[in-house]
Amino acid sequence: MWKRKKRWTAAALLLATVVVTGLCWYILYIRQQFYDEGTRNLLETYEQVDKAFTIFSRSNWNMLNEWGKSLQAANEEGLAEERLRSYEAEREIWRYRSVYLFNENCEYWSIRGKHEKVDHLWTAFEEMYRTGKPTVSSYIMRSGERRVVYSAPIAPVEIDGTTYTSLAVSYRNKTIEELIGGNAYGGQSDCYIIHPDGDVMLSEEPKSEIEDWMDNLFDYLQKHAQVDAGTLTRARQDVAEGRSGSLSYWLEGKRYYLVYQPVGFQNLSIVGIVGRDVVDSGMRKIQNATILLLAGLFFCVGIVLVHGVRTDARLRVEEKERALRQEEEARQQMEDLANTDGLTGLYNERYFDALLKENELYKTPFVLFYLDLDRFKPVNDRYGHDVGDQLLKEVASRLRSCVRESDAVFRIGGDEFALIVNGAVTEGFCKSRVEKIKAAIREPYRLKDAEVQVGTSCGCAVYPCDSNDVRAIRILADHRMYEDKQRTGRSRE
């Protein structure tokens, strides 16, 4: 009797453990599903806000282009000022705050007759003057209020002796919020339009715990919110590169969902922030009811079902991960073989060309060092190619010691080598690094039973200081290498 009771007790404890474990797993699983579903819905919601903002922006640019043409015609008749004042009647339709002219000297003239120099407005027009295209931007007034500005280049217009080259309309931040319908989730959401670096271009009045004076969204979250650093870094990169994504964070004891996606112009992104409780409220009721149901089901068939499903899922995942690892390892091996010099283990000319193009594509600063060995041929002639090959390997090893792990060393062919040192350089860097390379190469080599010594001629070029074309950088570095060879009277012999 006692033994039977112990068996039942052990079975009950085991079953209770399985039930609790299953419920915990289910809660974690559902929480992830809530996050995935909630952020997906948020992205769809803010996609509609994005479309409304895009339509509104393009409408403003079309209006400014039409006004610009009309203004140019009036300017030829000396009626530019009168024509500008006629645009005041459009305020009831468009709900803008002001219409004004602007030029490259930060001078502006408004339809209300105000004319002054306003350097603090330049940031709102800088992108337009840089690209020559209509833009949307914002600035903070001296009163602290944010204004959104739509601007477009126009043919020069002269008023009171001052020439203006752009036409703009400004809106109150609150007006834009109302016009694009950004009050999603019953007015319990935050909506931002941000630049690639996270600076806020347009914002709704915050409904969350975020301060309304916030200028850079990511900097604010990093400083005030509880958010995974890696996730925040990924979000920064996504926004900078125009990708969509999501993250969650804690602020003032509340959890929020944040989604972002590109607007479609000027590298801007739209960001939506909603409290988790707001997004998940409906699904959470379903979760609670489901938990009660699952608790009953676990008591009946939990042990066998959960074990079988989890084992099968684990095996499938492990098999898939193993296949992916093998595929990735094989791909990496093939890529390494294609990019590596078989003798020295350095990168080859194929990868050299690819890395130059990549640096040019992403505008990455670097210094290119070109060099070949002096007196290498006599080593081959006297000691044979085996010693020559061993010498090349030793040279490769010494060149690696002259750069960081983040830099790259290449064997271009024969006894020609190249080094790419990444990052901007200070004055005197190239000269000191060339001396370091030459000193490393000059040291005698003990190869088999022979001691040999070779030198090197080296030239360098800096990207983008010397040229913003990597082909020109390569030619320049090679040319300077031969100039170095001529100065010292050395030859490839």
N, C-alpha and C positions, 0 to 999 in steps of 0.2 A: 504493500500500500504506500509506504513511504517512498520507495523507489519510483513508483508510478507518478506520485505527486511531484517528485523532483523532475521527472521527464516532462510532465505537462508545464511545470514552471519554466524550465529551460526553453521549451518550444514557444511558450507565450512571450518570454523575453526576446527570443530570436525574432518572432513575428513582429513584436512591437518595434524592435530595432529596424527591421526591414521597412515597416510602415513609416517610421520617423525619417529614415534615410530617404525613402522614396518621396515623401512629401517635401523634404528639404531640396532634393534634386529637382523636383517639379517646380518649386517656387523659384529657384535660380534659373531654371530653363524658361519659365514664363516671364521672369523679369527681363531676360534677354529678348524674348519675343516681343514684349511690350516696347522695349527700346527700339527694336528693328521696325515694328509696325508703326510706332509713334513717330519716329524720325522720317519714315517713308511718307506718312500722311502730312507731316510738317513740310517736307520738300514739295509735295504736290500743292499744298496750300500756298506756299510762298512762290511757287512757280506762277500761280495766277496773279499774285501781287507784283511779281517781276514783269509779267506781260502788261499789266496796267501801267506800271512805271515806264516801261519801254514805249508804249503807245503814247503816253503823255509827253515823254521826252521828245519823240519824233514829231509830235504835233507842234511843240514849241519851236523846234528847229525849222520846221516848214514855215511857221508863222514868221520867224525872224528872217528867213531867206526872202519871203515875199515882202516884208517890210523893208528889208535892205534894198531890194530892187526899186521899190516905190520911193524910198528915201533918196536913192541916187538920181532918179529922174527929177525929184523935187529940188535936189541940190543944184542941178544944172540950171534951174529957173530961179535960184536964190530963195527957195521956199522950204529948205530943209528943216529949219526950226519950227515952222508952222505945221509941217507934215508930222514931225515928231510929237508935237502937242496933241495932234488928232488921235494918237494912239491911246491917250488917256481914256477915251471912251470904251476901249476894249477891256478895261479892268473889271467891269461887272461880269464879262463873259469868262475871262481867263483867271480872274482872282489873283493876278500878280500884284506885287507890292510896288514895283517901280520899273520904269523903262529908262535906259540910259545908254549913252555912247561911251566908248573907252578907247584908249590908244596905248602904244607901247611905253609911253612915258608915265603911265599910271594916272593920267588925267581923265576925268569923266565929267559928263554933262547930262543931267537928268531932265525929264520932261517938266519937272517943277522949277527948272531954271537954275538948279544948283550946279556950280562949276568949281571943282577943286582938284588938287593932286592927292591921291589916296594910295600910298604905297602898300598899305595893308591888304588891298584888294587884289594885288598882283597874283597871288596863288590861285584865285578863281579864274584867271585868264591865261595863266602860264601854259597850260596844256593846249589851249586853242591856238595860241601864237606859235607853239612848237610844232604842231601838226598841221595847222592851216585848215582845220575842220571844226564844225560846231561841236561844243562840249557842254557837259553839265558839271558843276563843281559847287563848292560852298565856302563860306567864310564866316568868321565870328565877328559880329559888330562890337563896337566899343561898349555897348550896353550888355554884352554877353549873349545876345540872341543870335542863333544860327540862321543864316539866310542861304537859300539854294539859288544858284545862278545858272541860267541857260544863256549861252553866248554863241555868236556866229560871226565870222569875218565878213566884212562888207567892203565895197569900193570906198575909197577915202571920201569923207564928208567934212566940210569946213564950216564951223560955226564960231563967230566972234574971233576969227583969226586963229583958231585951233583946229587941227586936222585930227579926225577920229577914224579908226579903222575897224571897229567892231561894234555890234549892237547886242544888247543884253536885256533880259528881264529877270527880276529877282522875286522869289517867293519866300514867305515865312515858312519855316520848317513845319509848323502845325498845318498850314494850308496844304502842303504836299501830302502830308499824312492823310488828310481827309479826302483828297482827290484820288489817290491811288488805292484807297480802301484797305489800308494796311492793318486795320484793327481786327485781326483774325482771332478766333477762339473767344468770341464774346468780349473783345477788348481786354483780354488778359494776356496778351502776347506783346513782345518787343520786336520791332523791325528796324533793321539798319541797312543802309547802303554804304559799303566801305571800299576804300582803295586797296590795292594789292598788299600794302604794308600794314593794313589793319586800321588806318586812320578813318574816322567816321566822316562820310560825306553828307549823309542824310540819316535822321533818326526820328522814330516816333517818341512821344513822351513815354519814358520807361514805366512799365507796370510791374517789373520785377524789382529786385533789390539793387540793381545797378544804378549808380549815381547819374543824374541827368547831365552832369558836366563832363562826363567821360569823353576823351578825345580819341584814344586808340583802344579798340575793343580787346585785342589780344594782350596788350600791356596791362589793361585793367584786370582781366581775368587772372593773369599770371600773378599779379600783386595781391588781389583780394579774394579770389575764389580758390576752392579746393578742387584742383583738376590735375589729372595725370600729365606730367611734363612732356612725355613722349607724344601723347595724344594732342596736346596743345601745339607742339612743334609740327606735327603732321598737318594739323589744321592750318597753321601759318603757311606751310609750303603749298598746301592745296589751294588756298586763296591766292597766293602769289602766282601760281601756275594755272589758275583758272579752272580748278576742279571742284566737284561737289563733294559733300561729306557731312559728317555729324560728330558730335561729342556730347558728353554729359558732365556736369560739374555741380558742386555744392557751394551755396553762398548764403550766409546768414541762416544756416540750419535748414535750408530748402534745396531740393534737387531740381535742376533745370535741364531741359533738352535744348541743344543748339544745333541748327542746321545752316548750311551755307551752299550757295551755288552761284555760278557766274551770271551776271546780268545780260551779257552779250555785246557790250560795247565799253570802250575806255578801260578795259581790264577791271571793271567794277564787279563786286559780288554783293548779293543780297543775303542778309543773315536774319534768321528768325529765332527767337528765344521764347520758350513757353515752359511753365512749371510742369514737372512730371505729373503731379496730381491732376492738373487740368487735362492733360493729354490722356492719361491712363484711367480716368475716373470710371468710364463705362466698362472698359475691359477688366478693371479690378473687381467689379461686382461679379462678373462672370467667373473670375479667378476664385473668389471666395466660395461660390457655389460649387465650382468644379473640385476644389480641395475637399469639401465635405463628401462629394460623391466618390472621389478617388480614395478617401480614407476607408469607406466601406468596401470598395472593390479590392483594396490592398489586403484587407482582412481575409478575403475569399481566395484570391488567386495571385496575390502579390509576389510571393516568394519565387514561384516558377517563372512567371511572366517577366518580372523585372530582370531576373538573372539571365534569362534567355535573350531578351532584347538587348540588354547592355553588353553581354558577351559578343553577340553577333555584330552589334554596332562597333564595338571596340576592334574586333578582328577586321571588319571592313575598313575602318579608318586606318588601322595599322598597315593593312595591305596597300591601301591607296597612298599613304605617306611613304611607305617603302618604295613603291613604284616611282613616285615623284622624286624621291631622293636619288634613286638610281639614274633616273632620266636627267636630273640636274647635274649629277656628278659626271655623267657621260658627256653632257653638253659642255660643261666647264672644261673637261679634259681636252675636248676637240678645239675649243676656243683658245685654250692655253697653247696648244700645239701650233695653231694657226698664227698666233701673235708672238711666238718666242723663237729666238735664234737658237738653232740646235747645238752650236758649239759652246757659246758662252752662257746661255741661259738668260741673256738680256732680251728685252723686247726687240722685235725686228722692225724693218722699214714699213711693213704693212700697218702695224699698230701705231707706228710713229705718225704716218699720214693721217690715220683715223683720229688720233689724239689732237693733232693740230687743228683738224676740222671741227672737232668737238669744242675746243677752247675758243675758236673763232665764233662758233654758233652761240655759245653762252657768254661771250665777251670776257673770258677768264684771263686775267693778267698772268704772264709768265715770262721767263728768260730762257732763250734757246742758246745752248753752247754747242758749237760744232768743232770737232777736233779729229785729227788723224795722227798716226804715229810717225815720228822721224827715225830714220835708220832701222826700220823694221825689215826691209828687204835683205840687208846683209845678214840678219839673224837667220832668216829662212835659207839663204844661200849657204851659210857656213854650217849651221847645225841641223838643218832639215826642217820639213814641215811639221813634224811632231813637236819639236821644241817651239816652233812658231805658233802652233795652236795652243800649246801650254802657256805661252807668253800672252796670247790674246785673252785666255781665261783669267790670268792674273791681273791684267789691265782692267778687265771687266769688274773683278772683285774690288780693285782700288777705286774705280769710278763710283761704285755703289757707296763706298764710304764717304764720298764727297757730297752726297745729297741726303735729304731726309727720306723717310719711308713714303711720304706723300708725293715725292717727286718721281721722275722716271728716267731710266738710262737705256739707251738703244745702241745696237750695233747696226749701222746702216749698210755695211758691206765691207769686206776686206779688213783693212785696219782703220776704217772710219767709224766714229762714234758720235753720239749726240746725247745731250742731257737737257731735260725740261724741268726747270725749277719753278714751281707754281707760286703765285702771289705777287703783289707789288713789291718793288725793291727800293732800297734807300741808295743815296748817292755813295759811290765807291764800292757797292756790292759786287758788280760785275768784275771789276779789276781784282778784288781780293779773292773772288771765287776762281777766276782764271789762274791766279798764282797758286791757289790751293790744288787745283787739278794738275797743273804742271809739276808742282813739287811731288805730288803723289806718284805721278808717272815716272819721274826721274829716278826715284829710288831703285837701286840695282835689284835684279831678279835672279834668284837662285833656281835654275831649271836643270834638273838631272845633274850632270857633272859640269855644267857651264854656268858662269855668272855673266849675265848680259845687262846692258843698260840702253834704254831708248828714251827719246824725248817726245814732245808733242807740240804741235801748232794748234792754237785754239782761237776761235772767234766767237762773238756772242752778239745777240740782238734782243731788244726788249719789246714785248707786245703789251699794250698797243702804242707805247711811246715812240718807237722807231717807225712803226707802220701798223695800220689796222687790218692789213692783209697778211695772213700767215704765210702765203707763198713768198711774198716780198721779205718777210722776216727770215725765212729759210735761206733765200738767196743772199741776203745781207750777212747773215752769220757765216755762210760758206765763204763769201768774199772777204770778210774780215779775217777768217782763218788763213786764207792765202796771203793776205797782207802781212799777217804775223809771221808767216813762213818766210816771206821775202825780206822782212826787216831783220830777221835773225840769220838769214843766209842759209837756212836749212832746206832740205828737199826730201821728197818721199823716199829717196835712196837711203 
